[in-house]
Amino acid sequence: MTTFGPDFLFGSATASYQIEGAVAEDGRGPSIWDTYSHTPGATEYGDTGDVACDHYHRWREDVGHIAALGLDAYRLSIAWPRVQPTGRGPLNPAGVRFYRDLLDALTAAGVQPLVTLYHWDLPQELEDAGGWANRDTAFAFADYARAMAQELGDRVHTWTTLNEPWCTAYLGYASGVHAPGRTEPATALAAVHHLNLAHGLAVQAIREVLPEARCSVTLNFHVLRAADPADPEDADAVRQIDAVANRAFTGPMLEGAYPEDLIADTAAITDWSFVRDGDLAIVHQPLTALGVNYYSTTMVRRAPEGDATSDNSGHRESAASPWVGADRVAFVREPGPYTAMGWNIAPEALTELLLDLHRRYPTLPTVVTENGAAFEDEVSPDGRVHDPRRVSYLHDHIAAVAAARERGADVRGYFAWSLLDNFEWAWGYARRFGIIRVDYDTLERTWKDSAHWYARLTRTRELPAVDDVEPSVPVVGAPLRATSPAGAGAGSLSDPGARAARA
């Protein structure tokens, strides 16, 4: 039987623009995703996050679901334009109050809040001034991070600076399939550096206010495969994509330098003069944990000159590639099964990834901050949402985490993506990742079988069988969990074993 002790955090995750709605209420300013989603043709069916899951008005109900699920922790993001409408200047009291009340309710329910400062909703006014291509944006982000540390303080268990800067830089500024929708390869690389710089500045700013703050960053790691492992050209294609996708961030953040091969591969695009003296020392900050987002693997091969191929990323197609400087790398569709995103299901690669990170950074704990699957869910005649493929996906990937821990990887937690069906970026509402179903007409929440299965896992700390999905906890109108003493609750990123297990 696979078991998890009290030192391990089970949680779920969401992002502000994907669930909150209320985009023009209580002083919130516009973000790049408001602008982008209202651009004709940018999203599936023209969907926007204007209402999303209406979490802004229904957050108390959603905290009740979080508590009923028995989650140790909940990973949320702050909408920068909700608390600072233009990205600079005075804070918006109503926005700050919203997050303060939400964090207080989570703490009262015995749930540890992990807060992401940037999950892609850049204030539009900052984009108008150049966005992440503009160095000043990194310093505005640091000011915002400092203000959040001052306003929210010890309500936050762990601060995460950025979520998936790969998506921000390359999908937003190279392929244009995410906001702000630009297709400028050199700009994308400038955005990579300014995001790295923003991360380092933000960690410094938070710790100016909270010297003992737990700080992290979340990266979406690309686990790469060569189409022909015996072919040195295919192996070099793996190296090249690893540089632009993974090491462009782990190099400066965790090692204090950009990879030399990345600089060489992109020399025809940029001279990297946007990296200034002293920047890398700022970027390279000590972290409490590294957030790991994992969904699938990526297979590549070396392509002949001019061989145009799909990037096979699942992030909608574009005439422009997100893989800056890798024009001769082709992406190969791997064997299934696949999720509704077209991503292959390969849980064993998560074990491989976690062990590799542990070998490279043995003193840095990891947390799986996102892992999950989109499938086409329907409400059955019995009123239930039976999602056996998602249950199987979660089961196998959590087992993969356990396998990595058994082999020595210091993995401190697992967060299922996502708590709720939500606005799935350029795919709009056409992809459902939630363990709780949202009816987008009525906004009613319904636990899927995966939620019942996950609640059994959090309660027993033992990995249930994939068919163990019968309801075992009250759902509708479930009260919040009884308030624990300050700081109590299962699991800790900083002191494993120091917190008692739930009864």
N, C-alpha and C positions, 0 to 999 in steps of 0.2 A: 504493500500500500504506500503510495506517495503521500507524504505528509509535509506540512510546513509549520515551523514553530512560531512563537509569538513575536520573533524579531523580524518577520517578513510582512510587508505591507501588501494587502490586496485592495485595489481601488478601481476606479473608472475615471474617464477623462472626457472633457468637452472643450470647446473653444467659443469665445464670446460671440463672434459674428455668426457662427453656425447655429447658435441656439437662442440668443437673447431677443432678437427683434427690437421693437421700440427704437428704431434708428433715428427718429427725429423728436424724441421725447426727453423732457427734463434736461435740456441743455446739451445733449450729445451732439457733437459735430460730425460732419461727413467723413467717411474713411474711403480709402482707395477701393475697397470692395463694394461700397455703396455705388460709387461711380462706375466701376467695371461691370457690376451685375446689371446695371441699367443701360449698358451699351448693347445695342441690337446685335445678336449673334454671339455674344460673349459666353453665355451660359445656356445649358440645355433648357429648351422651352422658354427661354427668357426669365427663368426663375431668379429671384432675389432673396436677400436675407431680411427684407423689411419686417416680416413677422417671425419667420423661422419657427422655433418652438414656443415663442412667447415666454421664454424663461424669465425675462425681465419682470413680468407680472405674475408668473407662476412659480417663482423660485422656492416659496415655502413648500408647495406641493412636491417639488423636485427634491428638496432636502429630505422630505419625508420618505421618498423612494430610496434615496441614498442610505438613509438610516435603516430602512426595512431590509435593504440588501445586505446589511451588516458590513459595509465597506469600512476598512481601517482608515482610508484616505480618499480624497477626491481632488483631482487635478483640474483646475479651471484656469481660464485666462482673463485678464483685464482688458477691456476695450479702451485703448489709449484715448480715442476721441470722446469717450464717455466721461472720462475724468479730467481730460485736458483737451478741449474741443479742437484747438488748432495745432496741438503738439508743442506749444510753447505758452508761457505766461500763466495766468491764474488758473487754479483748479476749479472744476465744476462741483460745488458742494453736493448736489443731488447724486451725481455719479459716484463720488467717494462714499457717500452714505449707503448707496446700493451695495457696494462691495463690502463695506464694514458690516452691514447687517447680515449679508450672506455668510461672511466668515464667522461672525458670532454664532449664527444658527448652526453652522457645521460643527464648531467647537462644542456648543452645548449638546449636540448629538453624539459627541465622542468621535468625530471624524476629523482627521488631520488635513488641513488645507495645503495643497501644493499649488502655488500661484505662478503662472507663466505671464511674463510682462508683455511679450509680443508674440501673438499668434496671427500675424499677417494683416491686421486692420490698421495700417498706417494712416494717421490724419491726412486728409486730402491736401491741406494747405502745405504740409511738408513735401508731399509729392510734387506739388506745383512749383516748389523751390528746387526740385531736382531729385527728391526721394532718396533712396539708398545710394544713388550715384553721387550724392552731395555729402561731403565729409561732415558738414554741420549737422546732418541728421543724427550721426552717432552721438554728438554732444547733447543734442536735444533729448535723445533717448536716455542718456545718463541723468539729465536733470529730472526727467519723468520718473526714472527708477528711484532716485533719491527722494522725490516727493512721495512716492508710494511707500517707501520704507518709513518715512516720517508719519504718514497718515495711518498706515495699517499695522506697522510695528510687529509686535509679538503675536498678532493674530495669524501670521503666516508661518507654517512649519518649514517650508523650503521655498526659496525663490528660484525660479527658472528664468533666465534672461530671454532666450530666444527659442522658438519652436521651429525646427527644420529650416535653417537659413538657406539650405540648398534650394528649397522650393521658392523662397522669397527672391533669391538672386537669379536663378536660372529659369524658372517658370514665369517669373514676373518680368524679367528684363531681357531674357534671351529668346525663349520660344513664344512668350506673350500669351500663354494659356491661363495664366493667373494675373491678378491685378498687380501692377497697373497696365499690363498688356503691351509692354514695349519689346521690341525685337532688335536689341543692340548688343552684340557680343562683348565689345569692350566695356560697355556700361555694366553688363552683368558681372564682369570680373571686378570692376570698381565696387559694385554692390557687395560682392563677397567680402572684400577687405573692410568696407565700412560696417558691415554687419559684425564681422569679427571684432573690430575696434569698439563697436557699440557694446558688445558683450563684455569686454574687459573693463570699459569705462563704467558700465552698470554695476558690475561686481564691486568695483572700488567704491562707487557711490553708495550702494546699499550698506557696505561695511563701514563707511564713514558714520552712518547713522546707527547701525546695529553691528557692532564689532564681531559678535559671535554668530552672525547670520549664516544659515546653511544656504549655499548658492550652487546652482547647477546650470547646465545648458542641455537642450534636447536636440539630438541630431538624428536624421533618418539615414541610417547606414545602408549602403548598397552592397549586398553580399553577391560577389561577382563570380561567374563561371566562364571558362573558356570553352567555346564551341568544340574545339579540338585541343585538349590539354597537352598533346604532344607537339603541337605546332607553335614554334616560338613567336610567330606573328600574332596568333590569337592570344598567347600569353602577354605579349606587349600591349594588345588592346585592353586586356584586363588591367594592366598597370596604368594605362592612360586614363581609363574611366575611374579607377580608384583614386588617382590624383585629383581629378577635377570634382569628383563627387564626394569623396570621403576626406582625403588628406588635405584638401584646401581649407578644411575647418579644424580637423584634429591636429594638423601641423602647427599652426599658430596658437591655437587655444591650449593644447596640451603639451607641446614641445617647444614652443617659442620661435618657430621658423616656418616659412612656406617651403614645400618640397621643391628641390631644384628641378626635378623633371617637370613639375607643373609650370614653372617659369619658362622652361625651354619649350614645352609643348605649345604654349600660348604666346610665344615671343612675336609672332607675326600679327597678333591682335592687339597687344598692349605691352608697354615697357614696364609696367607695374610701378610707375613713378608716383602713384597715389599712396604707396607705402612710404611713410616718412620715418625719419630717425626717431626712435623711442616708441613707435607704435607697437612693435611686437612684444616689448616688455609690458605694455599695458594690456594687450590681448591675453597674455599668458598669466592668468590668475589662478591661485589654488582653488579647487572646487571640492565641495562636500561629496558630490555624486555626479555621474554622467548619465543623462537620460538617453535611452536607446529606443527609437521607434523602428519596428520591423514588421513587414507585411509579406514580402516575397523575395525571390532571388532574381538576378539579372544575368543573362548569358550574352556574350559578345564574341565577335570575330573580327579580324582585320579584313576590310573591304577594299576592292580595287578603287583606284582614283575615280571620283565622280559617281560612285554607286550610291544612289539615294535610297535610304532605308528608313523605316519607321523607327522612332526611338523606343517603342514598345513599353512606355512607362505607365500607361493607363490614365494619363492626365490630358486626354483629348489630343487630337492631331493638330499640327501646325506646320506651315511651310518652313518655319525657322526651327532650328534644333536647340534644345537646352544644353547640349553637350558641347560647350564652347571649346574650340580647338581640336575636336575629335571627329573631323569630317570623314575620316577613313575608318571609322568604327561602325560596324553594323550590329544591330540588336536582333537576337535570335529568339523566337518563341519557344519556350521550354515545354516539356511534357506537362499535362494537367495532373490532377484536376485544377480548376480555376474558380476564382470568386467572380462575382458580378462585375468587378473592376477589370477582369481579364488577367488578374495576377495569379501566378501559380502558387500552389499550397505546398510549402516545404518546411515543416517545423524543425527538421533536423538542422537546417541552416541557422536557426536561432541559437541552438546550442553551440554551433561552430563560431558564430559571431561573438557570443558572450565569452567563450573561452579565449578567442583571439584578443579581445579587448583586455581581458584579465592578464594575458601574457605580456601585452604591450604596456599596460598601465596597471601594474599589480597593486598599487596602493590606492587606486581610485575605485570606489564601489560603483556599481551600475544599478540602474532601475529601468525596467522595461516600462516606459512611459506611454507607449501606444502599441497595441497589437489587437487585431480584430479582422472581421471580414464582412463584406457587403454581399447580401443575397436578396433574392426577390421574395420577401415575406408576405404572407396573406393571413387574414383572420379566418380561422376555420369555423365551420358551423357550430362547433362547441364553444365558440368565443375565445379560444386559445390561439396563440400564434406559435405553431410548431416549426421550429427552425433547427432541425437535427444537424444540418451541415455546419451551422455556426457553433453549436454545442461541440461537435467533433473538432472543429478548428480550435476553439478555446482549450479544450481538453488536451489536444496534442501539443499545442504551443506551451501551455503551462507545464506539461510533462517535460518539454524540452528545456524549460527554465530549471526545473528540478534536476534534470540530468547535468546541466552546466554547474549547478551548485554542488552536486555530489562529486564533481571532478575538480572542485576547488575554486570556481568563479565566485566572486563576492557580489552576488546579486541580491539586492535588498528589497525588491518589490516588483509587482506586476499590475499594470493598469489596463483594463479592457477598453478598447475603443469600439463603440462609444457608449456612454450612458444612454443616450437618446438617439433615435433617428434624427437626422438634422440636414441642414443645407450643406451639401457636399461640394462646395466650391463650384468649379465650372460645370460639374454634373448636376447642379441644382438639387432637386429632390428625387432624382432618378436612381439614386444609390442609397440603400439603407444599411447602416453599420450598427445601429443601436441594439442593445440587449432589451431596451424598452421601446415598444413601437409607438410612434406618434401618428395619429390620424390628422393629416394636414388640413382637413376641412373643419374638424371640431376641436383639434389640439388635445384630444383625449389620449392619455398614456395607458398602454397595456403591456404588462410584463410578457415577454416572450419566454418560451421554454428555457432559453439561454440565461435569462435573468433568474429563474427559479433554480437552475443548475448552479449558477454562480453564487447565489445566496446560500446554497447548501455547502459549497466549498468554503465560503468565508466563515460559516458557523462551525463547521467540523474541523477545518484546517486539513482535511484529507481530500485528495482528488477524487471526485465522484465518478462513477461509471457514466458513459455518455447517454445512457437511457434513464438516468436518475434525475428526472425533470418534473416530478409531481410537485405541486405547490406545497410548501412546508412552513411558510411564514405568512402572516397577514400582510396584505398589500394595500387595499383601498382604505384610505383614512388612517394608515398606520401612524401611531404616535412616534415622535422623535425618541431616540434612545435616551435613557436617563443620563443626566449630566454627570460626567466624571470629574474627579478632582483635577485641578489645573494641570495640563500636561499629560494626563493619563490617557491610555488607549493602547491598542496593539501596534507594535512595530515602531522602529525608529531608524532613520538613515544614519544618525550619528552615534548611536549607542545601542547596538543590537543586544537584545536580551534584557535591557534595562526596564522594559515596559511589560506589564502583566498581560497574560492572554485573557481574552474575553471569556466569561463563563459560558 
